[in-house]
Amino acid sequence: MAALRPTRWLVPGMLATAGSYAAAWRFYLPQLRADMPRATAHVLSVGTAGALASWGWGAAVLGTDASSSRRVRVLGGFGCLAWVGLANHFCRFVVKGVTSTKKLVNESPHSDRQLAATDAIIVLGAGLTGREPSPLLARRLDRAAQVARQLDVIRGRDNATVSPGAIGMGAGGGEKGSSNAEVGADDGEVPGVIIVSGGQGADEPCSEAEAMARYLRSTAGLGVSGSGWSVLQENQATSTEENLANSTRMLLERDAEGTRDASGQAAARRTIVVVTSDFHVPRTRWHATHAVQDIPGVTYRVVGAETPVGARPAAYVREYAASVVQVWGPQILSRFLR
């Protein structure tokens, strides 16, 4: 049993786990929010991933030690193959997230004409730092502003320049006590709609939606007079499923209440761009696929915002673990239980 000596396979795993804990605490958590009761869960999930990373080392030791029995070497060989498969799957997961940050036009399977009809953008919440969006959430809002400008170009509408006076006019309205505050529509014009979605956590002084709307008005000039975009606040959602369901319901109800285009016909918004972080794109697409089953006729286009550099490793690892538990694990079990 020489191949099972702890110094050869256990110590590297302990070091990898400790390093993952330290990296998550130092780089990942500050990108989310200053005070987070769930910090322990975040750190533990990333540390556990570090321990799994050492699995490959242990399997290699078991499979290559000539002094071990044939059965142990075969077991180590299977372990190595499984680890390589897991590493390959994780790399593909990362690539999908990274490619989601490309320009909307370049990555879109839709025609420019279809994109021109996209007047709705949903931005998913991601935690606050005080009363301001966390660095992670600020990247999502910046990406939403970029998408809005890209859609303006496709539609031949130039709303990139907004006067400082207009920003001042819009900044004070529709922040408190409303889940659907709307600002920014010009007379006679059907504006594009941005829905910022996020409830208020127990440790947050205001809803994420309120802070997000304020950020878009003050930083990007969206949701103010002359911008061509109105900003709605959905401040009840606490999960990705609720983000999509509540925001889409708000859009459809708004259309039903009589939002009309230049010809007087009801404006139908059925293609919706959803903005989230790059690491969160694959799972959001999975949620969107299930959401359209309950809301026929709606198409979601999910795009990603770049994650702050210090938070990327831990964010991708944690999201991968969440996807295994919430998406791929149940899918595999359902196939065996049929």
C-alpha positions in Angstrom: 0.0 0.0 0.0 2.9 2.3 -0.6 0.9 4.3 -3.1 -1.4 5.5 -0.3 1.2 7.4 1.7 -0.4 10.7 2.8 2.6 12.9 2.0 2.2 12.0 -1.7 -1.5 12.6 -2.3 -3.1 14.1 0.8 -0.7 17.1 1.5 -1.1 18.6 -2.0 -4.9 18.5 -1.6 -4.7 20.2 1.7 -2.4 22.9 0.3 -4.7 23.4 -2.8 -7.8 23.7 -0.5 -6.1 26.2 1.8 -4.9 28.3 -1.2 -8.5 28.3 -2.6 -9.9 29.5 0.7 -7.4 32.3 1.0 -7.9 33.4 -2.7 -11.7 33.5 -2.3 -11.5 35.5 0.9 -9.0 38.0 -0.5 -10.2 38.5 -4.1 -13.7 37.2 -4.6 -15.8 38.5 -1.7 -14.8 42.2 -2.0 -16.1 42.1 -5.5 -19.6 41.2 -4.3 -20.4 43.3 -1.3 -18.7 44.7 1.8 -20.7 42.7 4.4 -22.1 39.4 3.4 -23.6 36.8 5.8 -23.2 34.2 3.1 -19.4 34.7 3.0 -18.7 31.4 4.6 -20.7 29.5 2.0 -18.9 31.3 -0.8 -15.5 30.5 0.6 -16.3 26.9 1.4 -17.6 26.2 -2.1 -14.4 27.6 -3.7 -12.2 25.7 -1.2 -14.0 22.5 -1.9 -13.3 23.0 -5.6 -9.6 23.4 -4.7 -9.7 20.0 -3.0 -11.3 18.5 -6.1 -8.5 20.0 -8.2 -6.1 17.9 -6.1 -8.0 14.8 -7.0 -6.1 14.6 -10.3 -2.8 14.5 -8.4 -3.9 11.8 -6.1 -5.3 9.7 -9.0 -2.0 10.1 -10.9 -0.1 8.9 -7.8 -2.3 5.8 -7.4 -2.1 5.0 -11.2 1.7 5.4 -11.7 3.2 3.9 -8.5 4.8 0.6 -9.6 4.8 -0.7 -6.0 1.0 -0.7 -5.8 -1.3 -3.5 -6.8 -2.8 -3.8 -10.3 -6.2 -3.1 -8.9 -5.0 0.2 -7.3 -3.3 1.3 -10.5 -6.5 0.6 -12.5 -8.5 2.6 -10.0 -6.0 5.4 -10.3 -6.2 5.3 -14.1 -10.0 5.6 -14.0 -9.6 8.5 -11.6 -7.3 10.3 -14.0 -9.7 9.9 -16.9 -12.6 11.2 -14.8 -10.5 14.2 -13.7 -9.5 15.0 -17.3 -13.1 14.8 -18.4 -14.2 17.1 -15.6 -11.4 19.6 -16.4 -12.4 19.5 -20.1 -16.0 20.2 -19.2 -15.0 23.1 -16.9 -12.8 24.6 -19.6 -15.8 24.5 -22.0 -17.9 26.2 -19.4 -15.4 29.0 -19.0 -15.1 29.5 -22.8 -18.9 29.8 -23.1 -18.9 32.5 -20.4 -15.9 34.4 -21.9 -17.4 34.4 -25.4 -20.6 35.9 -24.1 -18.9 39.2 -23.6 -18.4 39.8 -27.3 -20.4 42.5 -29.1 -24.0 41.8 -29.5 -24.0 42.2 -33.3 -21.0 39.9 -33.8 -22.3 37.0 -31.6 -26.0 37.2 -32.5 -27.7 34.6 -34.7 -30.5 37.1 -35.3 -30.6 39.5 -38.2 -30.2 43.2 -37.7 -33.9 43.6 -38.5 -34.8 41.3 -35.6 -32.4 43.0 -33.3 -33.8 46.4 -34.3 -37.2 45.2 -32.8 -35.5 44.4 -29.5 -36.6 47.3 -27.2 -36.3 45.4 -23.9 -33.2 44.8 -21.8 -33.2 43.0 -18.4 -30.3 43.4 -16.0 -29.9 40.8 -13.3 -28.9 42.0 -9.8 -25.7 40.9 -8.0 -25.4 42.6 -4.6 -24.6 46.1 -3.3 -21.7 47.7 -1.5 -23.5 50.1 0.8 -26.1 51.9 -1.4 -24.0 51.5 -4.6 -23.7 48.6 -7.0 -20.9 46.2 -6.2 -18.0 46.1 -8.7 -19.6 42.9 -10.1 -23.0 44.6 -10.6 -21.5 47.8 -12.0 -19.9 45.7 -14.8 -23.4 44.3 -15.6 -24.9 47.8 -15.8 -22.0 49.1 -18.0 -22.6 46.2 -20.3 -26.3 47.0 -20.4 -25.5 50.5 -21.4 -23.2 49.2 -24.1 -26.0 46.9 -25.5 -28.5 49.8 -25.5 -26.1 52.0 -27.6 -25.5 49.1 -29.9 -29.2 48.6 -30.4 -29.6 52.4 -31.0 -27.0 52.1 -33.8 -28.8 49.2 -35.4 -32.0 51.1 -35.3 -30.3 54.2 -36.7 -31.1 56.2 -33.6 -28.4 58.3 -31.9 -29.1 58.7 -28.2 -25.5 58.5 -26.9 -25.3 62.1 -25.9 -27.4 63.4 -23.1 -27.1 66.8 -21.5 -26.0 67.0 -17.8 -29.2 68.9 -17.2 -31.2 65.9 -18.3 -29.3 63.6 -16.0 -30.1 65.9 -13.1 -33.7 66.0 -14.0 -34.0 62.2 -14.1 -31.9 61.4 -11.0 -34.5 62.3 -8.4 -37.5 60.4 -9.7 -38.8 56.9 -9.3 -36.4 55.4 -6.8 -38.4 54.6 -3.7 -41.6 52.7 -3.1 -42.0 51.7 -6.7 -41.3 48.5 -8.5 -42.0 49.9 -11.9 -40.8 53.5 -11.9 -40.3 54.8 -15.5 -38.3 57.7 -16.7 -36.9 58.8 -20.0 -39.7 58.6 -22.6 -39.9 61.4 -25.1 -43.3 62.7 -26.1 -44.6 60.8 -29.1 -41.8 58.2 -28.9 -41.9 54.6 -27.8 -38.6 54.3 -25.8 -36.5 51.3 -25.3 -37.0 49.7 -21.9 -34.4 48.6 -19.4 -35.6 46.6 -16.4 -33.2 46.4 -13.5 -34.1 43.4 -11.4 -33.1 42.7 -7.8 -34.8 42.7 -4.4 -33.4 44.0 -1.1 -31.3 41.6 1.0 -31.3 41.6 4.7 -27.9 43.3 4.8 -28.7 45.9 2.1 -30.0 49.5 2.8 -32.1 49.6 -0.4 -33.2 47.3 -3.1 -30.7 46.3 -5.8 -33.1 47.7 -8.4 -33.1 51.1 -6.9 -29.3 51.3 -6.8 -29.1 50.0 -10.4 -31.6 52.5 -11.7 -29.7 55.3 -10.0 -26.4 54.1 -11.5 -27.8 54.0 -15.0 -29.1 57.5 -14.8 -26.1 59.1 -13.2 -23.3 57.1 -15.0 -24.8 56.1 -18.4 -27.4 58.8 -18.9 -30.1 56.2 -19.5 -33.6 56.5 -18.1 -33.6 60.3 -18.4 -35.3 62.7 -20.8 -33.9 62.5 -24.3 -32.0 59.2 -23.7 -34.6 57.1 -25.7 -34.6 54.5 -22.9 -36.9 54.2 -19.9 -35.8 52.4 -16.8 -38.2 50.2 -14.8 -37.4 48.8 -11.4 -38.4 45.2 -10.5 -37.5 45.1 -6.7 -39.0 41.8 -5.6 -36.8 39.1 -7.2 -34.4 37.0 -5.1 -33.3 34.5 -7.7 -32.5 34.2 -11.4 -35.9 32.5 -12.0 -37.7 35.4 -10.3 -35.6 38.0 -12.2 -36.8 36.6 -15.5 -40.4 35.8 -14.6 -41.1 39.1 -12.8 -39.3 41.3 -15.3 -41.0 39.6 -18.3 -44.4 39.9 -16.7 -43.8 43.6 -16.1 -42.9 44.1 -19.8 -46.0 42.2 -21.0 -48.3 44.0 -18.6 -46.8 47.3 -19.8 -47.5 46.4 -23.4 -51.1 45.3 -22.5 -51.7 48.7 -20.9 -51.4 50.4 -24.2 -47.7 51.2 -25.1 -48.0 51.9 -28.8 -45.7 52.5 -31.7 -45.9 55.3 -34.3 -48.7 53.6 -36.3 -50.9 53.3 -33.2 -50.5 49.5 -32.9 -49.6 47.9 -29.6 -45.8 47.5 -29.3 -45.0 43.8 -29.0 -41.8 43.0 -27.1 -40.9 39.4 -27.6 -37.2 39.5 -28.0 -35.5 40.4 -24.7 -31.8 40.9 -24.1 -30.8 39.6 -20.6 -27.5 41.0 -19.2 -25.6 39.1 -16.5 -22.0 38.3 -15.6 -20.0 36.2 -18.0 -19.7 33.3 -15.6 -23.4 33.3 -15.0 -24.4 33.2 -18.7 -24.7 29.4 -19.1 -27.0 28.9 -16.1 -29.1 32.0 -17.1 -29.6 30.5 -20.6 -30.8 27.3 -18.9 -33.3 29.3 -16.8 -34.4 31.3 -19.9 -35.0 28.1 -21.8 -37.4 26.9 -19.1 -39.0 30.4 -18.7 -40.1 30.5 -22.4 -42.2 27.3 -21.8 -44.4 29.4 -19.4 -44.3 32.5 -21.6 -44.9 31.5 -25.2 -43.6 33.8 -27.9 -40.8 35.4 -25.8 -37.2 34.9 -26.9 -34.3 35.7 -24.5 -30.9 36.7 -25.7 -28.4 36.3 -22.9 -25.2 38.4 -23.0 -22.4 38.6 -20.4 -20.4 41.3 -18.7 -16.8 40.9 -17.9 -16.2 39.9 -14.3 -13.5 41.9 -12.4 -10.2 40.2 -12.7 -9.7 39.4 -9.0 -13.1 37.7 -8.8 -12.9 35.6 -12.0 -11.3 32.3 -10.7 -13.6 32.0 -7.7 -16.6 33.2 -9.6 -16.3 30.6 -12.3 -15.5 27.8 -9.9 -18.5 28.6 -7.7 -20.9 29.0 -10.6 -19.7 25.7 -12.1 -20.4 24.0 -8.8 -23.9 25.6 -8.7 -24.6 24.5 -12.3 -23.6 20.9 -11.4 -26.1 20.9 -8.4 -28.9 22.8 -10.1 -28.7 21.9 -13.8 -26.5 19.0 -14.8 -27.0 16.8 -11.8 -30.8 16.7 -11.9 -30.6 16.1 -15.7 -28.4 13.1 -15.3 -30.5 11.7 -12.5 -33.7 12.2 -14.5 -32.3 10.1 -17.3 -31.5 7.2 -15.0 -34.9 7.4 -13.3 -36.9 7.2 -16.5 
